[in-house]
Amino acid sequence: MMRLVLEGGVRQPLEIEEATLQMLRRLMEGAYRHWGRKTISYESMRGSLQEEIVERAEAVIAARFREPLSVSDIARQAGASAFHLCRLFRQHRKTTLHARCNRVRLRTALAYVLDTQVDLSELAFDLGYSSHSHFTWAFRREFGITPSALRGEDKNKAIF
């Protein structure tokens, strides 16, 4: 992930923030190990409270996925620190906040592509993508087909 950030391949601020927090967490854990100290463990926190924090974060993403979200925005509304939320989300959902937000965007896009004739560039910007090509790339990666091919607009691509 950090390689993508350094090479400029990451386009979403949420993704950059998460990668930075993950890198800082790893550095801190390494420093504590080097000094022979234990890191703070949140494992004693009730599982139900952890799950509640993760569910609140999912609710924020579901309600605001079209907006440029930050980890701190989501964490504040979920009732946790940014570090803690990123760790809990990965632990409980086996994915990142950015990946979940992108999946919600793409599932919404799929419904629009199948059920409407809205312009794909307009749809891309409405869903928070930086460009039509970024949207098409993400859509193809998720569903294995471009939005225009799914609509039948791209005559050069076979649908499934």
C-alpha positions in Angstrom: 0.0 0.0 0.0 2.7 2.5 0.9 4.4 1.8 -2.4 1.3 2.9 -4.2 1.1 6.1 -2.1 4.7 6.9 -2.7 4.4 6.2 -6.5 1.3 8.4 -6.7 -1.1 5.5 -7.6 -3.6 6.2 -4.9 -6.4 8.6 -5.7 -8.5 8.6 -2.5 -7.6 10.6 0.6 -9.2 7.9 2.8 -6.9 5.3 1.3 -3.8 7.5 2.0 -4.8 8.2 5.6 -5.4 4.5 6.3 -2.1 3.5 4.8 -0.3 6.2 6.9 -2.0 5.1 10.1 -1.1 1.5 9.4 2.5 2.4 8.8 2.6 4.5 12.0 1.1 1.6 13.9 3.7 -0.8 12.6 6.5 1.7 13.5 5.2 2.2 17.0 4.8 -1.6 17.6 8.4 -2.1 16.3 9.7 0.6 18.6 7.9 -0.8 21.6 9.3 -4.3 20.9 12.8 -2.8 20.5 12.5 -1.1 23.9 11.1 -4.3 25.4 7.8 -2.8 26.2 4.3 -4.1 25.6 1.9 -2.2 23.4 -1.5 -1.2 24.6 -4.0 -4.0 24.0 -7.6 -3.4 23.2 -8.4 -7.1 23.3 -9.9 -6.6 26.8 -12.7 -4.5 25.2 -15.9 -6.4 25.0 -16.4 -7.9 21.5 -19.9 -6.4 21.3 -18.5 -2.9 21.8 -15.9 -3.5 19.2 -18.6 -4.8 16.8 -20.7 -1.7 17.6 -17.9 0.6 16.7 -17.4 -1.2 13.4 -21.1 -1.1 12.6 -21.2 2.6 13.3 -18.4 3.1 10.9 -20.2 1.1 8.3 -23.3 3.3 8.8 -21.3 6.4 8.3 -19.8 5.0 5.1 -23.2 3.9 3.8 -24.7 7.4 4.5 -21.8 9.5 3.2 -20.0 7.4 0.6 -20.4 10.1 -2.0 -18.5 12.6 0.1 -14.7 12.8 0.5 -14.5 11.0 3.9 -11.5 11.0 6.2 -10.6 8.3 8.7 -10.9 10.9 11.5 -14.4 11.9 10.3 -15.5 8.2 10.4 -13.7 7.5 13.7 -15.3 10.5 15.4 -18.8 9.4 14.4 -18.1 5.8 15.3 -16.8 6.7 18.7 -13.2 5.6 18.4 -9.7 6.9 17.6 -8.6 6.7 14.0 -5.9 4.1 14.9 -8.3 2.0 16.9 -11.0 2.1 14.2 -8.7 1.1 11.4 -7.4 -1.8 13.5 -10.9 -2.9 14.5 -12.4 -2.6 11.0 -9.6 -4.8 9.5 -9.9 -7.3 12.4 -13.7 -7.6 12.2 -14.4 -7.1 8.5 -11.1 -8.3 7.0 -10.9 -5.2 4.8 -10.1 -1.5 5.1 -12.4 1.5 5.4 -11.4 2.6 1.9 -12.2 -0.8 0.4 -15.6 -0.8 2.1 -16.4 2.7 0.9 -15.3 1.8 -2.7 -17.4 -1.4 -2.6 -20.5 0.6 -1.6 -19.8 3.1 -4.4 -19.4 0.3 -6.9 -22.6 -1.6 -5.8 -24.5 1.7 -6.2 -22.9 2.2 -9.6 -24.0 -1.3 -10.7 -27.6 -0.5 -9.9 -27.4 2.8 -11.8 -25.6 1.2 -14.8 -28.2 -1.5 -15.1 -31.4 0.5 -14.3 -30.8 3.9 -15.7 -29.2 5.7 -18.7 -27.4 8.3 -16.7 -24.2 9.5 -18.3 -21.3 7.4 -17.0 -19.0 10.4 -16.5 -21.7 12.1 -14.5 -22.2 8.9 -12.4 -18.5 8.6 -11.8 -18.2 12.1 -10.4 -21.5 11.7 -8.4 -20.1 8.6 -6.7 -16.9 10.4 -5.7 -14.5 9.1 -8.4 -11.9 11.5 -9.6 -12.5 10.6 -13.3 -14.4 8.5 -15.7 -11.4 6.3 -16.3 -10.8 5.8 -12.6 -14.4 4.7 -12.2 -14.2 2.4 -15.2 -11.0 0.8 -13.9 -12.5 0.2 -10.4 -15.8 -1.1 -11.9 -13.9 -3.6 -14.2 -11.7 -4.7 -11.3 -14.8 -5.4 -9.2 -17.2 -6.9 -11.7 -14.9 -8.1 -14.6 -16.6 -5.8 -17.2 -16.7 -2.1 -17.9 -19.9 -0.1 -17.2 -20.3 0.7 -20.9 -19.9 -3.0 -21.9 -22.5 -4.0 -19.3 -24.9 -1.6 -20.8 -24.2 -2.9 -24.2 -22.8 0.5 -25.3 -19.3 -0.9 -26.0 -19.8 -3.1 -29.1 -16.2 -4.3 -29.0 -16.6 -6.0 -25.6 -18.5 -9.2 -25.1 -20.8 -9.2 -22.1 -19.7 -12.2 -19.9 
